[in-house]
């Protein structure tokens, strides 16, 4: 009996723990099954492990994109882009070829040679043999959105637009270094996608191709090597008479070394003829400084370029629409038109306020009679032109809107005090100067309250005291055409040019007649030689002119034929989007 009881006790000793273990497992299993049917209420203050993992991965992605944007901006200052070992403006083709081998595709354009490397998701552009454009289509960069770019980089220095049959893009331009821009290229934002993602980036460096452009010399060094005749030439923007480079045109650029040429409608017949003339002038320029090549391409009734370009509405209609974005895009396309024809200076936009309904000169060339609208739209047009590396000219300072006489024929008189001018006419000019205007054209109008004897284009009170000192303008002052009746009916043109330079102008515009240019040149030379104008006074203007040419990377590089169809496609697209 004792042995039986003992064996039963031994069995219980082993069995009871097993029963307890089974019971615990059963309770735990029941709890697990029950949890599916009755969710446990989670404490919102606790981050549960699975959630934490998700949040961490999201934060990691955000922070890695932010880091990539910061890295891209930072590297661009050194001429580099992420994951590409080359330096824009420095690396030579042979180094790229050694590092990456033969490219998959080569395309030649008027702007240079581009080589595609599909495995590196990159395209490398060249000016001659030097890398000047690094384009990256890296998939990580393509995760970056518009908001992330602007969050790190702030507002871009310029926004450009590009549209063809396959893409409709906006290009955010950030100045990375003196001659290098970082371009973020994205689809144009829409209501459906207000925050588009990057298509690619481009790091573009402007490389001076012409060896005699004095690229590495300081401005004072360049000026010190110019003769008196060279300096006077740089201060003249001359008209030429025909559609080809005739003997007079050769003299202007070969002997007088004029700083630039202004073209009129009679100089232009066809796109091919314009390109031939422009390229001949560039080739014939024997000065160490490149030519300014200017034209009045305002849109509306003042247009010069040939080839059946679709015209823009007059500024009056644009003013009625009152859309700054539209004005910017019009300016962009005006700049693009000039660039396609090899030109670099646009005598636009008009900032006159059309306050006099009897005005025979301005009229619908003005954005209207409201200084706020004229300022806002004029500045956007100016910035659009600048975005294409074309020089805009704000005109006609100090305001041609309240005249009833055509200055092409006679000298208009505006009887307004400085206080009255500041309350109306000067507003758009002052604001445009604050927003980075580089060239101001001064009108041939007499303002007796400021200067009883001299029109604005010959007046120290207007150009030096008002424009330079009161409005703090440090750029280039150019006169309106000195061959207009407002000057020639009242003054000797040679003496007028001398007075204009003494009063503060940097460039004398001489639109017509070779003999006028000869006379002005000899009058200015005599004035320097007899002490009426100091050579230091000329040097001040030359410094501003060289600064302007350098800022816009003006060069005498030849251009190919313009793509009229592509321009018209862009213009029609813009007009359809905003006007229809």
MOZIJO-V751047 format. One record per backbone hydrogen bond with DSSP energy under -0.5 kcal/mol. NH is the residue of the N-H (numbers start at 0). CO is the residue of the C=O. Records with the same first field share a line. If there is no record, write none. Layout:
NH->CO / CO
//
This chain:
4->0
5->1
6->2
7->3
8->4
9->5
10->6
11->7
12->8
13->9
14->10
15->11
16->12
17->13
18->14
19->15
20->16
21->17
22->18
23->19
24->20
25->21
26->22
27->23
28->24
29->25
30->26
31->27
32->28
33->29
34->30
35->31 / 32
36->32
37->33
38->36
43->41
45->42
47->45
51->47
52->48
53->49
54->50
55->51
56->52
57->53
58->54
59->55
60->56
61->57
62->58
63->59
64->60
65->61
66->62
67->63
68->64
69->65
70->66
71->67
72->68
73->69
74->70
75->71
76->72 / 73
77->74
78->75
79->74
80->83
83->80
87->78 / 85
88->130
89->86
90->86
92->128
94->91
95->91
96->92
97->93
98->94
99->95
100->95 / 96
103->115
104->115
106->113
108->111
111->108
112->125
113->106
114->123
115->104
116->121
119->116
120->117
121->116
122->134
123->114
124->122 / 132
125->112
126->129
127->125
129->126
130->90
131->124
132->124
133->202
134->122 / 132
135->133 / 200
136->120
141->137
142->139
143->140
145->195
148->144
149->145
150->146
151->147
152->148
153->149
156->172
157->172
159->170
161->168
163->166
168->161
169->185
170->159
171->169 / 183
172->157 / 170
173->171 / 181
175->173 / 179
176->179
179->176
180->203
181->173
182->180 / 201
183->171 / 181
184->182 / 199
185->169 / 183
186->196
187->167
189->192
197->143
198->184
199->184
200->135
201->182
202->133
203->180 / 201
204->131
205->178
206->204
207->205
212->209
213->210
216->213
221->217
222->218
223->219
224->220 / 221
225->222
230->226
231->227
232->228
233->229
234->230 / 231
235->232
236->507
237->235 / 259
238->509
239->261
245->243
249->245
250->246
251->247
252->248
253->249
254->250
255->250
257->251
258->232 / 235
259->235
260->291
261->237
262->293
266->263
267->264
273->269
274->270
275->271
276->272
277->273
278->274
279->275
280->276
281->277
282->278
283->279
284->280 / 281
285->252 / 283
291->258
293->260 / 291
294->344
295->262
296->294
297->295 / 301
298->301
299->311
301->298
302->300
315->363
316->313
317->313
318->314
319->315
320->316
321->317
322->317
323->321
326->322
327->323
328->324
329->325
330->326
331->327
332->328
333->329
334->330
335->331
336->332
337->333
338->334
339->335
340->336 / 337
341->338
342->337
343->292
344->292
345->390
346->294 / 344
347->345
350->348 / 394
353->351 / 367
354->352
355->400
356->354
358->355
364->361
365->362
370->368
373->369
374->370
375->371
376->372
377->373
378->374
379->375
380->376
381->377
382->378
383->379
384->380
385->381
386->382
387->383 / 384
388->385
389->384
390->343
391->389
392->345 / 347
393->438
394->348
396->440
398->395
402->399
406->404
408->405
409->405
411->409 / 443
413->445
414->412
415->413
420->416
421->417
422->418
423->419 / 420
425->420
426->423
428->424
429->425
430->426
431->427
432->428
433->429
434->430
435->432
436->431
439->475
440->393
441->439 / 477
442->396
444->442
445->411
446->444
447->445
449->446
450->446
455->444
456->442
457->454
458->455
459->457
462->458
463->459
464->459
465->460
466->461
467->462
468->463
469->464
470->465
472->466
475->437
477->439 / 475
478->506
479->441
481->508
483->480
484->407
485->406
486->483
487->483
488->484
489->486
490->486
495->491
496->492
497->493
498->494
499->495
500->496
501->497
502->498
503->499 / 500
504->499
505->476
506->476
507->234
508->506
509->236 / 507
510->508
515->512
516->512
517->513
518->514
519->515
520->516
521->517
522->518
523->519
524->520
525->521
526->522
527->523
528->524
529->525
530->527
531->526
532->526
537->533
538->534
539->535
540->536
541->537
542->538
543->539
544->540
545->541
546->542
547->543
548->544
549->545
550->546
551->547
552->549
553->548
563->561
566->562
567->563
568->564
569->565
570->566
571->567
572->568
573->569
574->570
575->571
576->572
577->573
578->574
579->574 / 575
//
